[in-house]
Amino acid sequence: MGLLEDLYRSVIEAHKDQAAELTRKALEKFDPQEILNKALKPAMDVVGEEYERGIRYIPEMLLSADAMKKAMEELSPLLTESGVEPEGVVIIGTVEGDFHDIGENLVSMMLEGGGFKVHSLGVDVTAESFIEAVEREKPNILAMSALLTSTMTCMPKVIEGLENSGLRDHVKVMIGGAPVTQDYATKIGADGYGKDAAAAVRVARKLLKKLSK
């Protein structure tokens, strides 16, 4: 197998130290964007697909995402230096009153693995903080997570705040979390719903295409 194939396998098989080492070696021979597009992105796509098919579970996804993160630590500075633009910019956070971060962390890592630049606001994020972050970072997508039914009600407040601030037309809103459904996303005026971390990457890519039209 070639170097890029080895790197691809190291991420899928969650060998984080090997992934970092192979990325360093690959940078001696390949362009940073080529490494991202031919090894790292495809590897995380496989991880997501395996999760959706029930072959892989959340702990295994986290391990592969960690391997991807180690590879990206080597790659990201060079991607920035070479002027390579991310697929899109995402602000993500868990809504006010909710302190669960496992799902939000996993979605963040999967999005980064998919080529997005991600700004994580963490947990217990107020509507005002989401809106301030959108004003500051000018993302393509705002992603909100909730694990509790009682905190889901914060999501429409954020969307209303974006509308009142004149920002709604400039950002797509994606929501997810255990109690969240597509029906709820439609009801509150969100643009997308990701039922899990793998789906979130696909939804984000679809929303980007809509923004570019």
MORA-V230685 format. One record per residue. N is the residue number from 1. SS is DSSP state (H for helix, E for strand, L for the rest). PHI is phi in degrees with one decimal (* if undefined). OMEGA is omega as a letter, one per 30 degrees, with the letter a starting at -180 (NA if undefined). Layout:
N,SS,PHI,OMEGA  N,SS,PHI,OMEGA
//
This chain:
1,L,*,l  2,L,-80.9,a  3,H,-62.7,l  4,H,-67.0,l  5,H,-66.0,l  6,H,-63.1,l  7,H,-65.2,l  8,H,-54.6,a  9,H,-67.7,a  10,H,-64.3,l  11,H,-73.1,l  12,H,-59.4,a  13,L,-89.3,l  14,L,62.8,l  15,L,-98.6,a  16,H,-67.4,l  17,H,-66.4,l  18,H,-65.2,l  19,H,-60.8,l  20,H,-65.2,a  21,H,-63.8,a  22,H,-66.6,l  23,H,-65.1,l  24,H,-60.9,l  25,H,-66.6,a  26,H,-64.1,a  27,L,-66.7,l  28,L,-77.3,a  29,L,-122.8,a  30,L,-125.5,l  31,L,-67.5,a  32,H,-54.2,a  33,H,-68.5,l  34,H,-65.2,l  35,H,-62.9,l  36,H,-63.2,a  37,H,-78.3,a  38,H,-100.5,a  39,H,-124.3,a  40,H,-76.4,l  41,H,-59.2,l  42,H,-59.3,l  43,H,-63.5,a  44,H,-70.9,l  45,H,-63.0,l  46,H,-64.2,l  47,H,-58.0,l  48,H,-63.9,l  49,H,-64.2,a  50,H,-66.0,l  51,H,-64.8,a  52,H,-66.5,l  53,L,-87.9,l  54,L,80.8,l  55,L,-82.1,a  56,L,-125.9,a  57,L,-112.4,a  58,H,-54.4,l  59,H,-58.3,l  60,H,-71.0,l  61,H,-62.8,l  62,H,-62.5,l  63,H,-66.1,l  64,H,-66.3,l  65,H,-64.0,l  66,H,-68.0,l  67,H,-63.7,l  68,H,-61.7,a  69,H,-60.9,l  70,H,-63.1,l  71,H,-65.3,a  72,H,-68.8,l  73,H,-62.3,l  74,H,-77.8,a  75,H,-89.1,a  76,H,-55.9,a  77,H,-59.8,a  78,H,-74.5,l  79,H,-62.9,l  80,H,-65.5,a  81,H,-60.7,a  82,L,-84.1,l  83,L,77.7,l  84,L,-73.5,a  85,L,-83.4,l  86,L,-67.6,l  87,L,-58.2,l  88,L,-175.1,a  89,E,-113.3,a  90,E,-124.9,l  91,E,-102.4,a  92,E,-135.6,l  93,E,-168.6,l  94,E,-93.3,a  95,E,-67.1,a  96,L,-54.6,l  97,L,89.5,a  98,L,-117.2,a  99,L,-112.2,l  100,L,-90.6,a  101,L,-122.2,a  102,H,-61.7,a  103,H,-63.2,a  104,H,-63.9,l  105,H,-64.4,a  106,H,-67.2,l  107,H,-61.7,l  108,H,-58.1,a  109,H,-66.4,l  110,H,-67.1,l  111,H,-65.9,l  112,H,-62.0,l  113,H,-64.5,l  114,L,-86.0,l  115,L,98.7,l  116,L,-89.6,l  117,E,-90.3,a  118,E,-118.5,l  119,E,-109.0,a  120,E,-93.3,l  121,L,-93.5,l  122,L,83.0,a  123,L,-109.1,l  124,L,53.6,a  125,E,-91.1,a  126,L,-75.3,l  127,H,-58.4,a  128,H,-60.9,a  129,H,-67.8,l  130,H,-60.0,a  131,H,-66.4,l  132,H,-60.1,l  133,H,-66.6,l  134,H,-64.7,l  135,H,-61.8,a  136,H,-76.3,a  137,H,-93.9,a  138,L,51.4,a  139,L,-76.4,l  140,L,-78.8,a  141,E,-134.8,l  142,E,-111.4,a  143,E,-113.3,l  144,E,-121.2,a  145,E,-123.8,l  146,L,-145.4,l  147,L,-103.9,a  148,L,-108.8,l  149,H,-58.8,a  150,H,-67.2,a  151,H,-96.8,l  152,L,-58.0,a  153,H,-65.5,l  154,H,-73.6,a  155,H,-62.4,l  156,H,-63.9,l  157,H,-64.4,l  158,H,-67.2,l  159,H,-62.3,l  160,H,-62.4,l  161,H,-64.2,l  162,H,-63.6,l  163,H,-63.9,a  164,H,-66.8,a  165,L,-89.2,a  166,L,75.0,a  167,L,-103.3,a  168,H,-59.9,a  169,H,-73.5,a  170,H,-105.1,a  171,L,-142.8,l  172,E,-91.2,a  173,E,-108.9,l  174,E,-123.1,a  175,E,-127.6,l  176,E,-169.0,a  177,L,130.2,a  178,L,-51.6,a  179,L,-87.2,a  180,L,-84.0,l  181,L,-132.0,l  182,H,-63.5,l  183,H,-59.5,a  184,H,-67.2,l  185,H,-59.0,l  186,H,-64.7,a  187,H,-59.3,a  188,H,-92.1,l  189,L,86.6,l  190,L,-73.3,a  191,L,-87.2,a  192,E,-155.2,l  193,E,-135.4,l  194,E,-112.4,a  195,L,-73.5,l  196,L,-158.9,a  197,H,-63.2,l  198,H,-66.0,l  199,H,-64.8,a  200,H,-59.8,l  201,H,-66.5,l  202,H,-63.1,a  203,H,-63.2,l  204,H,-60.3,l  205,H,-65.7,l  206,H,-64.9,a  207,H,-65.6,l  208,H,-60.4,l  209,H,-62.2,l  210,H,-66.7,l  211,H,-65.8,a  212,H,-79.1,a  213,L,-81.0,NA
//
